[in-house]
Amino acid sequence: MSRPLEGVRVLDFTHVLAGPFATRCLADMGADVVKINSIKRATGANDPLHPYYLMWNRNKRALALDMTHDEDRQLCERLCEQADIVIDNFSVGVLDRWGIGFEKVRQKNPRVIYIQMSGMGEGGPWSNFVTYAPTIHALSGLTYLTSVPGREDIGIGFSYNDHQAGLHAAVAILAALEARRSTGAGQHIDVSQFEVGVSFAGPSLMDLFANGRAAEPTANDLPYDDACPHNCYQGLPKGDGTLGERWIAIACMTDAHWQALKSVMGHPDWASRADFDSVAGRLEARAEIDSGIAVFTSDCEVYDLMARCQAAGVPAGVVQDGEDLNTRDPQLALYQFLHKIEDVSPLLGQTWADRLPIRFSQTPCDVYERTKAVGEDNVSVLGDWLGMDETAIRTAESKGRLQ
């Protein structure tokens, strides 16, 4: 049975995380994504042995093009003429310098959807900034808003905005494909990863515009909802106490949740105050409540406590680490969310994949091919897209091209 995007051709010039994540979504859903790389550029996160490259480039075919060679640039121009989608997340202007900018490509391929995912977008005083997750998080306000009170420098410790920019790009591509069905024409799409980050501060911006109130870091507290308790609490450590801390998140969003939590805790005297029956009263005594819950949870095994809370109707979840997700999470195990890729990598041996977290009833997306080495699919890609025969391709490779 066909996957939803089979037949869609994607020429993928992306690197690091945001762009490769966008194209991985398309590849998982069946698009023929051709990853462009070269031996010269296969360093750092662009090296097929790098964890990022391995993680974000599955289900793609690998074509080597050295854009310093005139012949490879000419092949690239021909590939652009056959592509439904051309995508990159370089700094602004790189593809133009290679002679495959949007204005040139659309002259021979007016149906092309051309998407560029630069850090700051096209135009503006910061358009040429070099950006990575920490700088985007900082500039967009995410670092500040996700810190703890009294600190502005902690923020998110992983590439949250890269993932979100990738999702925005994938949705934009799907929208452009739908628009092309009606108009017959492609279009240029400009994704500013910076503006994606700013968009997640929406409630804070609205609060400033409407009320003149500047948001402050709130750690585990909710800035715009009244909820208490709403925090992470330490439980019994792993194993014999030498293997690390254990924490559980508990979120009482309603007064009923609080009453249920009191029952789970055995109705301790400190929690019996009448003013705690309302969220307003609990918020006034937030520190006291957090302290009391922490004493209770310190003697609890966190998975058992999570089960008891959930059975009582209290939202609770263990703060899981990578080992937990791989070895003891029953939800992920049921759907084999983390699984071996059957085709063993000649470079790395056994590799693993996380499943696309979307299940289609009529067009299942359950194909997971390993990440390929640079140029591994030269013959199949150039044969399928341009009709070149293997002899010509191998000859070019022997002369130092397509590498």
C-alpha positions as CSV (number, residue, x, y, z in Angstrom):
1,M,0.0,0.0,0.0
2,S,1.4,3.4,-1.0
3,R,2.5,5.9,1.6
4,P,0.9,9.4,1.4
5,L,3.7,11.2,-0.4
6,E,5.0,8.6,-2.8
7,G,5.8,10.1,-6.1
8,V,6.9,13.5,-4.6
9,R,10.5,14.3,-5.4
10,V,12.5,16.3,-2.9
11,L,16.0,17.7,-3.5
12,D,17.4,18.1,0.0
13,F,20.4,20.5,0.6
14,T,19.7,20.7,4.3
15,H,22.2,20.1,7.1
16,V,22.4,19.8,10.9
17,L,18.9,19.4,12.4
18,A,16.0,21.8,11.4
19,G,16.1,21.1,7.6
20,P,16.9,17.4,7.8
21,F,14.1,16.9,10.3
22,A,11.6,18.5,7.9
23,T,12.7,16.3,5.1
24,R,12.8,13.2,7.3
25,C,9.1,13.8,8.0
26,L,8.5,13.9,4.2
27,A,10.7,10.8,3.6
28,D,8.9,8.8,6.4
29,M,5.6,9.6,4.6
30,G,6.9,8.2,1.3
31,A,8.5,11.1,-0.6
32,D,11.6,10.4,-2.6
33,V,14.0,12.6,-0.7
34,V,17.5,12.8,-2.2
35,K,20.1,14.0,0.3
36,I,22.8,16.1,-1.3
37,N,26.2,15.9,0.3
38,S,29.8,15.6,-0.6
39,I,33.0,14.2,0.9
40,K,34.3,17.7,1.3
41,R,31.3,18.8,3.3
42,A,30.9,15.6,5.3
43,T,32.3,17.0,8.5
44,G,30.8,17.6,11.9
45,A,27.0,17.2,11.9
46,N,27.2,16.6,8.1
47,D,29.2,13.4,8.5
48,P,27.2,10.2,8.1
49,L,28.9,8.9,11.2
50,H,27.7,11.8,13.3
51,P,24.6,11.0,15.5
52,Y,22.7,14.0,14.1
53,Y,23.2,12.9,10.5
54,L,22.4,9.3,11.4
55,M,19.2,10.3,13.2
56,W,17.7,12.8,10.8
57,N,18.6,11.3,7.4
58,R,16.9,7.9,7.4
59,N,14.6,7.0,4.5
60,K,16.5,9.2,2.1
61,R,18.7,8.4,-0.9
62,A,22.2,9.8,-0.9
63,L,23.6,11.6,-3.9
64,A,27.1,13.1,-3.9
65,L,27.5,16.4,-5.7
66,D,30.7,18.5,-5.4
67,M,29.4,22.0,-6.3
68,T,33.0,23.2,-7.0
69,H,32.9,21.1,-10.2
70,D,31.1,22.6,-13.2
71,E,29.8,19.2,-14.3
72,D,28.2,18.5,-10.9
73,R,26.6,21.9,-10.9
74,Q,25.1,21.2,-14.3
75,L,23.8,17.9,-13.1
76,C,22.3,19.7,-10.1
77,E,20.5,22.2,-12.4
78,R,19.0,19.3,-14.3
79,L,17.9,17.7,-11.0
80,C,16.2,20.9,-9.9
81,E,14.2,20.8,-13.1
82,Q,12.8,17.4,-12.1
83,A,12.2,18.2,-8.4
84,D,8.8,18.9,-6.9
85,I,10.6,20.5,-3.9
86,V,14.0,22.1,-3.4
87,I,14.9,22.8,0.2
88,D,17.9,24.2,2.1
89,N,18.7,25.7,5.4
90,F,21.9,27.4,4.6
91,S,22.5,31.1,5.2
92,V,20.7,33.3,2.7
93,G,22.2,33.2,-0.8
94,V,24.2,30.0,-0.9
95,L,22.0,28.3,-3.6
96,D,22.0,31.5,-5.6
97,R,25.8,31.4,-5.7
98,W,25.6,27.8,-6.9
99,G,23.5,28.9,-9.8
100,I,20.3,27.1,-8.6
101,G,18.4,30.0,-6.9
102,F,14.7,30.1,-7.0
103,E,14.4,32.6,-9.8
104,K,16.6,30.6,-12.1
105,V,15.1,27.2,-11.2
106,R,11.5,28.3,-11.8
107,Q,12.3,29.4,-15.3
108,K,12.5,25.7,-16.4
109,N,10.5,24.3,-13.5
110,P,7.5,26.6,-12.8
111,R,5.9,23.9,-10.6
112,V,8.9,23.8,-8.2
113,I,8.2,24.4,-4.5
114,Y,11.4,26.1,-3.2
115,I,11.7,26.4,0.5
116,Q,14.5,28.1,2.4
117,M,14.9,27.8,6.1
118,S,17.4,30.4,7.1
119,G,17.9,31.4,10.7
120,M,16.5,34.9,10.2
121,G,14.7,34.7,6.9
122,E,15.3,36.8,3.8
123,G,15.8,40.5,4.3
124,G,16.2,42.6,7.4
125,P,19.3,43.7,9.4
126,W,19.9,40.2,10.8
127,S,19.3,38.1,7.7
128,N,23.0,37.2,7.4
129,F,23.4,36.1,11.0
130,V,24.8,32.6,11.6
131,T,22.4,30.9,13.9
132,Y,22.2,27.7,15.9
133,A,19.7,26.6,18.6
134,P,21.2,28.5,21.5
135,T,21.3,31.8,19.7
136,I,17.8,31.4,18.2
137,H,16.5,30.4,21.7
138,A,18.1,33.5,23.2
139,L,17.0,36.0,20.6
140,S,13.5,34.7,20.4
141,G,12.9,34.9,24.1
142,L,12.7,31.1,24.7
143,T,15.8,31.1,26.9
144,Y,14.5,33.8,29.1
145,L,10.9,32.4,29.4
146,T,12.0,28.9,30.2
147,S,14.5,29.8,32.8
148,V,13.9,29.8,36.6
149,P,13.1,32.9,38.7
150,G,16.2,35.0,39.3
151,R,18.0,33.4,36.3
152,E,17.8,34.4,32.6
153,D,20.6,32.1,31.3
154,I,19.3,28.5,31.7
155,G,16.5,28.0,29.2
156,I,16.0,24.9,27.0
157,G,18.9,22.5,26.9
158,F,18.1,20.9,23.5
159,S,17.3,22.1,20.0
160,Y,13.6,22.7,20.5
161,N,13.3,25.4,18.0
162,D,15.1,23.3,15.3
163,H,12.4,20.7,15.6
164,Q,9.7,23.2,15.5
165,A,11.2,25.0,12.5
166,G,11.3,21.6,10.8
167,L,7.7,20.9,11.5
168,H,6.7,24.4,10.2
169,A,8.7,23.7,7.0
170,A,7.0,20.3,6.5
171,V,3.5,21.8,7.0
172,A,4.4,24.6,4.6
173,I,5.5,22.2,1.9
174,L,2.3,20.2,2.2
175,A,0.3,23.4,2.0
176,A,2.2,24.4,-1.1
177,L,1.6,21.0,-2.7
178,E,-2.1,21.4,-2.1
179,A,-2.0,25.0,-3.6
180,R,-0.2,23.7,-6.6
181,R,-3.0,21.2,-7.3
182,S,-5.3,24.2,-7.8
183,T,-3.0,26.6,-9.5
184,G,-0.5,24.4,-11.3
185,A,2.3,26.7,-10.1
186,G,5.0,26.3,-7.5
187,Q,6.2,29.0,-5.2
188,H,9.0,30.2,-3.0
189,I,8.6,29.7,0.8
190,D,10.7,31.6,3.3
191,V,10.9,30.1,6.8
192,S,12.5,32.3,9.5
193,Q,13.6,30.0,12.3
194,F,13.8,33.0,14.5
195,E,10.2,34.0,13.9
196,V,9.2,30.4,14.6
197,G,10.8,30.8,18.0
198,V,9.1,34.1,18.7
199,S,5.7,32.6,17.8
200,F,5.9,30.3,20.9
201,A,6.0,33.4,23.1
202,G,2.6,34.3,21.9
203,P,0.8,34.5,25.3
204,S,3.6,36.5,26.8
205,L,3.5,39.0,23.9
206,M,-0.2,39.3,24.2
207,D,0.1,39.9,27.9
208,L,2.6,42.7,27.2
209,F,0.4,44.3,24.5
210,A,-2.9,44.0,26.3
211,N,-1.8,44.6,29.9
212,G,1.6,46.1,29.8
213,R,2.9,43.2,31.9
214,A,6.3,41.8,31.0
215,A,6.6,38.0,31.4
216,E,9.1,36.6,33.9
217,P,10.7,33.1,34.1
218,T,8.4,30.8,36.0
219,A,10.3,27.5,36.1
220,N,7.6,24.7,36.7
221,D,4.8,27.1,37.6
222,L,2.2,28.1,35.0
223,P,2.4,31.8,34.0
224,Y,-1.2,32.2,32.9
225,D,-3.2,29.4,34.7
226,D,-3.9,29.0,38.4
227,A,-2.7,25.5,39.4
228,C,-1.2,24.2,42.6
229,P,0.6,21.9,43.2
230,H,2.3,22.0,39.8
231,N,5.9,20.8,40.1
232,C,8.4,18.0,40.1
233,Y,9.1,16.1,43.3
234,Q,11.9,13.8,44.2
235,G,11.2,10.1,44.9
236,L,13.3,7.1,46.0
237,P,16.5,6.9,43.9
238,K,17.3,4.2,41.4
239,G,18.6,0.9,42.6
240,D,20.6,1.1,45.8
241,G,20.7,4.8,45.8
242,T,23.9,5.2,43.9
243,L,22.5,5.2,40.4
244,G,20.8,8.6,40.3
245,E,17.8,10.6,41.4
246,R,14.2,9.9,40.6
247,W,11.6,12.6,40.1
248,I,7.8,12.7,39.4
249,A,5.8,15.6,37.9
250,I,2.4,16.2,39.6
251,A,-0.1,18.7,38.2
252,C,-3.3,19.5,40.1
253,M,-5.2,21.6,37.6
254,T,-8.5,21.5,39.6
255,D,-9.6,21.4,43.2
256,A,-10.8,17.9,42.6
257,H,-7.3,16.9,41.6
258,W,-6.1,18.2,44.9
259,Q,-8.6,16.3,46.9
260,A,-7.7,13.1,45.1
261,L,-4.0,13.8,45.8
262,K,-4.7,14.2,49.5
263,S,-6.3,10.8,49.4
264,V,-3.2,9.3,47.7
265,M,-1.0,10.8,50.4
266,G,-3.2,9.4,53.1
267,H,-4.8,12.7,54.2
268,P,-1.8,14.2,56.1
269,D,-2.5,16.7,58.7
270,W,-0.6,19.5,57.0
271,A,-2.8,19.2,53.9
272,S,-6.1,19.5,55.8
273,R,-6.3,23.3,56.1
274,A,-9.6,24.6,54.8
275,D,-7.9,27.4,52.7
276,F,-6.1,24.6,50.7
277,D,-9.5,23.5,49.3
278,S,-9.3,26.4,46.8
279,V,-6.6,27.0,44.3
280,A,-6.3,30.6,45.5
281,G,-5.5,29.4,49.0
282,R,-3.0,26.8,47.7
283,L,-1.2,29.4,45.6
284,E,-0.7,31.6,48.7
285,A,0.9,28.6,50.4
286,R,2.7,27.2,47.3
287,A,6.1,26.7,49.1
288,E,4.5,25.0,52.1
289,I,2.5,22.6,49.8
290,D,5.5,21.8,47.7
291,S,7.5,21.1,50.8
292,G,4.9,18.7,52.2
293,I,4.5,16.8,49.0
294,A,8.3,16.5,48.7
295,V,8.4,14.9,52.1
296,F,5.7,12.4,51.0
297,T,7.3,11.6,47.6
298,S,10.8,11.1,49.1
299,D,9.7,7.7,50.4
300,C,7.9,6.6,47.2
301,E,9.0,4.6,44.2
302,V,8.0,7.0,41.4
303,Y,6.4,4.5,39.0
304,D,4.3,3.1,41.7
305,L,3.3,6.6,42.8
306,M,2.5,7.6,39.2
307,A,0.2,4.6,38.9
308,R,-1.6,5.4,42.2
309,C,-2.0,9.1,41.2
310,Q,-3.4,8.2,37.8
311,A,-5.8,5.6,39.3
312,A,-7.1,8.4,41.6
313,G,-7.4,10.8,38.7
314,V,-4.4,12.9,39.5
315,P,-2.2,14.0,36.5
316,A,1.3,12.6,37.2
317,G,4.2,11.4,35.2
318,V,7.7,10.0,36.0
319,V,10.6,12.2,34.8
320,Q,11.9,9.5,32.5
321,D,15.4,9.3,31.0
322,G,16.7,7.6,27.8
323,E,17.1,4.2,29.6
324,D,13.5,4.3,30.8
325,L,12.2,5.1,27.3
326,N,14.1,2.2,25.9
327,T,13.7,-0.5,28.5
328,R,10.6,0.0,30.7
329,D,8.1,2.4,29.0
330,P,5.1,0.1,28.2
331,Q,3.4,2.6,25.9
332,L,6.4,2.8,23.6
333,A,7.0,-0.9,23.8
334,L,3.4,-1.7,22.7
335,Y,3.9,0.2,19.5
336,Q,7.5,-0.7,19.0
337,F,8.2,3.0,18.8
338,L,12.0,2.4,19.2
339,H,13.1,-0.5,16.9
340,K,16.0,-1.9,15.0
341,I,16.5,-1.0,11.3
342,E,16.6,-4.2,9.4
343,D,19.2,-3.1,6.9
344,V,22.5,-3.1,8.9
345,S,24.8,-0.2,8.2
346,P,28.1,-1.2,6.7
347,L,29.7,1.8,8.5
348,L,28.0,1.6,11.9
349,G,26.5,-1.9,12.2
350,Q,23.1,-2.1,13.8
351,T,21.2,1.2,13.9
352,W,17.8,2.1,15.4
353,A,14.9,4.3,14.6
354,D,12.0,6.0,16.3
355,R,8.8,5.6,14.5
356,L,6.9,8.4,12.8
357,P,4.5,9.4,15.6
358,I,1.5,9.4,13.3
359,R,-0.5,6.3,12.3
360,F,-2.4,6.3,9.0
361,S,-5.2,3.8,8.7
362,Q,-5.2,3.6,4.9
363,T,-1.6,4.6,4.0
364,P,0.6,3.2,6.7
365,C,4.1,4.7,7.0
366,D,6.1,1.8,8.4
367,V,9.2,1.8,6.1
368,Y,12.5,2.7,7.8
369,E,15.6,2.5,5.8
370,R,19.0,3.2,7.2
371,T,20.9,6.5,6.7
372,K,23.1,6.2,3.6
373,A,26.8,7.0,3.1
374,V,27.8,10.0,0.9
375,G,27.0,9.1,-2.7
376,E,25.7,5.6,-1.9
377,D,22.7,6.1,-4.2
378,N,24.4,8.0,-7.1
379,V,23.5,5.3,-9.6
380,S,19.8,4.9,-8.6
381,V,19.1,8.6,-8.2
382,L,20.7,9.8,-11.4
383,G,19.2,6.8,-13.3
384,D,15.7,7.5,-11.9
385,W,15.7,11.3,-12.1
386,L,17.9,11.9,-15.2
387,G,17.9,8.6,-17.1
388,M,21.7,8.3,-16.9
389,D,23.3,4.9,-17.3
390,E,25.5,3.3,-14.7
391,T,28.6,3.3,-16.9
392,A,28.5,7.1,-17.3
393,I,28.0,7.6,-13.6
394,R,30.9,5.3,-12.6
395,T,33.1,7.0,-15.1
396,A,32.3,10.4,-13.6
397,E,33.1,9.0,-10.1
398,S,36.4,7.6,-11.3
399,K,37.3,11.1,-12.5
400,G,36.8,12.5,-9.0
401,R,33.2,13.8,-9.5
402,L,30.0,12.9,-7.7
403,Q,32.0,12.6,-4.5
